[in-house]
Amino acid sequence: MTSSDRLSFDAVRVPREALLNRFGDVAPDGTYSSPIEAVSRRFFTMLGTLIRGRVSVAGGAGSATQLALAIAVRYGESRRQFAAPGSTDEIPVLDYLAHQRKLLPALATSYALHFAQQELVAALHDIQTGGITDERAQRELEARAAGIKAVATWNATATIQTCREACGGAGYLTVNRLPQLKADTDVFTTFKGDNTVLLQLVAKGLLTSYRDHFGELDTLGMVRFVADQVLEIVIERTAARPLLQRLVDAAPGRDEEADLLDRGWHVALFEDRESHVLDTLANRLRRATEHNAFAVFNDAQDHVLRVARVHVDRIVLEAFVAAIDRCEDVAVRDLLDRVCDLHVLSVIEGDRAWFMEHGRLSPNRAKAVGRAVNEQCQQLRPHARALVDGFGIPEAWIDAPIARQTP
């Protein structure tokens, strides 16, 4: 068969016992029924059946991103441009801070998403092969798969494009793999669920958990309760819980006192941001009545998507911290620790406006974050090749002429 061939059937009926009717059925008289009464819940339950596909798409996006970074970093080490004053030797483009800024934060985030993907796969295996039937655990897995799929595929789209640009004109040649990687992964942002819809699914799960914990407390009682216990109750850590709690407990009490590289401060900052965004979203949605529910939700939709995104940021960081803790090689652990620093600082830098607006960062502190990103890029520059080699991509798969050049 060729790509233009089509299979078609004529006068064929699918027997009723072969219908995919776990969540809905059609009676012989055409009447539709479902054990799930709420239309919205039925919709998200149907989306949940795609969970293995989402996990696979996220993994594929991560692999493509790693390959693009491996090609771009290798090229950045071998491609030279301009000589420093007083020297005749041209400088590798990866030695320029602007080039490091393009590739190294993306490299750090790819490591973070890799560890989050590993945890997701392990959770999927435990639930789907271990006979776990707990509905809450299943919901949490569905939400995590949806969130990581959305973030990983958006990251792939942005990073592969950056890698293409970082390789100059050579990056647009088909022989160097990057155009095909971009073409192959572009559909991932909508495949197995549109990313925006998936983030709404994540937010729905968070709001459901919030409601289960806080119930119908009056406004004043809820505010006091949240202020005292939100981190312990709403924020349910996905990995290395005792370690993360120790880090948070050891973090300085005030943000201005914390070392920018203090891991406890990182975890506490991400948890605090998620708690605040979720709490304020819940307060906005409480204004809904029977008559204005859609309008209230629609007005808060940007807030809904944001709570999902900051939640994913937090669970990705947790996965990275847990992976570092598991690492037994001291040198590798130290390097991964610095990679994690760059990932966290680049996330904070990208959301500096929120942190400043809500009093989590002073203007001077926010400027210091930008400087710290530069410093981390420069410190990781000598390890860039080792880090992309650490992805373990077979040489035959890297097959791009610009990746085979020697410095």
Order of alpha helices (4+ residues) and beta strands (2+ residues): beta-beta-alpha-alpha-beta-beta-alpha-alpha-alpha-alpha-alpha-alpha-alpha-alpha-alpha-alpha-alpha-alpha-alpha-alpha
